[in-house]
Amino acid sequence: SNSLVTGPARAHVKMHNDAQYGHQDGEVNFWIPLTDRNLTKVDLHLQEADSTCTPMPVAVGQVLQFHGTRVKHYVNSNVTPYTRVSMDFRVGVEGYFDPQWAMVGTTADHSRRKVQI
């Protein structure tokens, strides 16, 4: 999915792990900022093992890979007048990803496509 966070705004993405939204352990997240973090002051924050949250200073042109199903994460609010743009997606890892899997109780599962590389 692509993500636009216009500024200024008080809203932010609350801390969560993707399992709360129906994703499975066999997925790996990728987050790619398309706007300079120094301009928007927006970072993806990951929760460490000791429960502290650390901002990930990912620059334009870099990619952050993390296990979003297990690692809690959030994006802080954009308090600047600039729009933050990022691209994020998940990849199912062969041998760990179950294409038939569905979280009990979800009604709007994300679509899935298989891509041969």
Secondary structure, DSSP 8 states (H G I E B T S, - for coil): -EEEE-SS-S--EEEE-GGGGT--TTEEEEEEE-S-HHHH---EEEE-TTS-EEEE---TT--EEE-TTTS-EEE----SSS-EEEEEEEEE-TTT--TT---TT-SS---------
